[in-house]
Amino acid sequence: MLEEIRIGSLGVIDASVLELGPGLTVITGETGAGKTMIVTALGLLLGGRSDSGAVRSGARTARVEGVVHTADLPDFAAAVEDAGGAVEDDRVVLARNVSAEGRSRAFVGGATVPVATLAQVSESLVAVHGQSDQHRLLQARAQREALDRFGGQPLAALAAAYTALHDRLDATERELAEVVATARDRAREADLLRFGLSEVEAVSPEPGEDAALSAEEARLGFADTLRTAAEQAREGLSSEHGDPDALATASAARTALDGVREHDAEAGELADRLAEVTYLLSDVAADVASYASRLETDPARLATVSERRAALTALTRKYGDTIDEVLAWAEQSSRRLLDLDGTDERIEELRAEQQAVREQLAEAAGALSAARTEAAGRLAEAVTAELTTLAMPHARLSVEVRQHEVAAPESLTRGAPLRVGKRWLRHAASGVDEVELLLAANRGADPRPLHKGASGGELSRVMLALEVALAGTSPVPTFVFDEVDAGVGGTAAVEIGRRLAQLARTAQVLVVTHLPQVAAYADRHVVVEKSSDGSVTSSGLTVLDEEQRVSELSRMLAGMADSDTALAHARELLEVAGPARALH
């Protein structure tokens, strides 16, 4: 459970420490004193959305810390360690900082974590209910979710199985609709690919052929020029007409140095190097002569090469910058063509899968509806029993689970109704069911939807009764109620206080209230006091003793803390509530 909440620079609260314990804790105070800041602080600890406007005026950062005792919360402790936090002496500190600029930081067990991680870790700790939850309870989605929560793990498993099948059907039908809608475009694309592949096949290019032919064409086109240059080079290296040439000159130089080898070793080394040059010149001269002999003018071959290059250029103009890219396009297009040619087969496969998944989904929808119907009866009975204890002895809550039946569709397009049994039903990711809570507040009255048949006070009691019923199937250690008793008074307020005390026997309950009838049932009464300058100091949260409780209840009853009549009434409230207190 929560042992302590520390609040700094949040709203009207400068610095306060709220020590909590087991049982029922109520928080009271004058309007504007900062009672709801306690709930705001809890919301931040649970990973709720931060608001820079909640930072106290003049402060740079608001900070909230919560100390959680983990002895009976092994799953929570494990989640803290998984997040990188530490559990010390069976206690964990959760913290949240919110800057005036809007930046937010979260901490779990001393480790800095994303706010989403803080929310995930603390999700199972506290259930917070405020007046906004009453309005949410009027929504069909919230009513369905409440029923599913009451159904527990068995119903949750059925809902998860249904949702998975629904997502699979949606993906299948989306692909089917796309393939069918684009069938004409796919056929046109296939024809274009066939034409392109036929062009490539007709030419049958080889890898790198365009580069090789380009070099050959250049050589054939300048054969005479190349031959003249080669013959001149050969003559300069080794003349056939007795003219001075490079080879003869190098040989003469070698002979000269070789003749003085015995007088100087360095001259011998130079002579050896000239011998190597002579051999190299001889090889180069032979290669140049061979090159010159091969250079012949071949107009026929030149025409053939030019024609082949033109055919290759026609391909590179359409399908790639080089022949290698053209061949890569052809390979990719062949695979794409196989896919396009299989369009009809793919449509049949998808339609078969659609039918199979629809049958499975219909079966899952029927099982989910049956489970919800069974849970609806139990939930209605449990909430009705709770309403009896909340001064609504003749009220009856019923939970209606119904389906929206429609006409059979002409075709099973995406989102078409689902056939469950012999009926065609509208379906969604949550199932085929519409869940609605109906309330008959008085004997003989017809059940009516909550938004039509429940007053504000009755709605508060329905929500409390519903939460108590849900606590047995999805228990949390701590419940927080923020003025859920709004619009309630008299006997109903007393009964709400008594029921909260009963709930506090098995859970920690924290209530922000303006009703003395509810506050009288508290095991711990905390008052938020406003200082004279309009702020709340570190002493703003005060745990009251018995006499102080009498004075605070008197103020809540009559607006005057020292009224003899109000004081007497306050003592009477405490005496009546005493036996029902959770820690009595």
C-alpha positions, 0 to 999 in steps of 0.5 A, a space after each residue: 500500500 501507499 505509506 506516504 505522499 510528499 508534495 512540493 510546489 504543486 498547485 496551492 501546496 508549497 510543501 506537504 507530507 501526507 502519511 497514509 495507513 491501512 483502512 479509510 483515510 478521508 481528506 477534507 478542507 474548505 473549497 480551494 484549499 487544495 484537496 484535489 491536489 492530492 488526487 492530482 499528485 497521485 495521478 502524476 505518480 501513476 504516470 498521468 499527463 503532466 501540466 506545467 500550469 499545475 506548478 506552483 507560481 514562482 516555483 521552477 519545478 513541482 515534485 511528487 514522491 510516493 513511498 510504497 510498501 511492497 511486502 504483499 506486492 511481489 509482482 509490483 516489486 518485480 516490475 520495479 526491478 525490471 525497470 532498473 529500480 531498487 527495492 529497499 526494506 520492502 519499500 519503493 519510492 516513486 517520483 515525478 518532476 514537472 518543470 514550469 516549462 512543461 518538461 517531465 521526469 519520472 523515477 522508479 526506485 531511484 532509476 530515471 525511467 520514461 513516464 510510460 514505464 512509470 505508468 506501467 509499473 504503477 498501473 496495478 497499485 491504485 484505482 482512481 475514481 473522480 467525478 469525470 469517471 461518472 460521466 465516463 460511465 455513461 459511455 457505452 465503451 466504458 460500460 462494456 469495459 466494466 463488464 469485461 473487467 468483471 468477467 475476469 481472466 476467462 472473459 479476457 482470454 476470449 476477448 483477446 482471441 476474438 480481437 486477434 481473429 478480427 485483426 487477421 480478418 481485417 488484414 486479409 480483407 484489406 489485401 483482397 480489396 486491394 488486389 481486386 481493385 487493382 486487377 486491371 492495373 496489374 494486368 496492364 503492368 504485366 503486359 508492359 513487363 512482357 513487352 519489355 522482357 521480349 525486347 531484352 530477350 530479342 537482343 540477348 545482351 551479355 554482361 559488360 557487352 556494351 563497354 566491350 563493344 564501345 572499345 572495339 568500335 573505337 579501335 576499328 574506327 581509327 585502325 589506320 591511325 593506330 597502325 601508323 603510330 605503331 609502325 613509327 614506334 616500332 621503327 624508333 625502337 628497332 629500325 629495319 632500314 639501319 637507321 639509329 634506333 633505341 635498341 642499338 643505342 642502348 646496346 652501344 651504351 651497354 658495350 661501353 660500360 661493360 668494357 670498363 667493368 674491371 676498373 670499377 664495380 659501379 660501372 659494371 652495375 650500370 652495364 647490367 642495368 642497361 642489359 635489362 633495358 636492352 632486353 625490355 626494349 627488344 620485347 616491347 619492339 616485338 610487341 609493337 610489331 605484333 600490334 601493328 600487324 593485327 591492325 587491319 581495316 575491317 569495314 564489315 566488322 565495324 558495321 556489325 559492331 555499330 549495329 549491335 551497339 545501337 540495339 544495346 543503346 535502345 535497351 539502355 535508353 528504356 531499362 537502365 543506364 548500362 547493360 548490367 542494369 538492364 539485365 538486373 531490371 529483366 531479372 526483377 521484372 521476371 519475378 514481378 511478372 510471376 506475381 502479377 500472373 498469379 493474381 487470379 490464384 491470389 484472389 482465390 486464396 484470399 477469398 478462401 482465407 477470408 471465409 475460413 477466418 470469418 467462420 472462426 471469428 463467428 465462433 469466437 464472437 458467439 463464445 464471447 457473447 455467451 460469456 458476457 451474457 453470463 457475466 452480465 447477470 452476475 454483475 447486475 446481481 452484485 451491483 444491485 446488492 451493493 445499491 441496497 446497502 447504499 440507501 437504494 433498497 428498491 433500485 435494480 441494475 440490469 446489464 443488457 448485452 445485445 447485438 445489432 442485427 442487419 440484413 445479409 450483405 450482397 457480398 463479403 466486402 471489407 467490414 461486411 457484417 458477420 454471420 453468427 448462427 443464423 443472424 448477420 451482426 455488425 462487428 467491431 474489434 471489441 466483438 459483436 456486443 453492445 453493452 448497456 447498464 440500465 437502472 430502475 431507481 425505484 420499485 415499479 420503475 422500468 429500467 432506463 439507461 444511466 444517462 436517462 434514469 440516474 440523478 447525479 447522486 444515484 450515478 455516484 452510488 452506482 459507480 461506487 457499487 460497480 467499483 466494489 463489485 469489480 474489486 473482487 475480480 480485479 483487486 488493487 491495493 488502493 482505491 482513491 475516490 475524489 468527491 464521488 459523493 457529489 450530489 448525495 446527502 442525508 441517509 445516502 451519504 451515511 450509507 456511502 460512508 459505511 460502504 467505503 468503510 467496509 471496502 477499507 477492510 480489505 483495501 486501502 481507501 483514500 477519499 476526498 469528500 465534502 460530506 461529514 457523513 462520509 468523513 465520520 467513517 474514516 480511520 484517519 482524517 486529514 484536513 487541508 488548511 489554507 493559510 492567511 495569504 492564500 497558500 498551503 504551507 508544509 503544515 497544510 496537511 494535518 492528521 486530526 485527533 478525535 477532538 479536532 475531528 469533532 471540530 472539523 465535522 462541525 465546520 462541515 455540517 454548519 460552516 461553524 466549528 464552534 456551534 454547540 448544535 453542530 458539535 453535538 451532531 458531529 459527536 453523534 456522527 462519530 458514535 454512529 460510524 464508530 462500529 463500522 470503521 474498518 480498523 475498529 
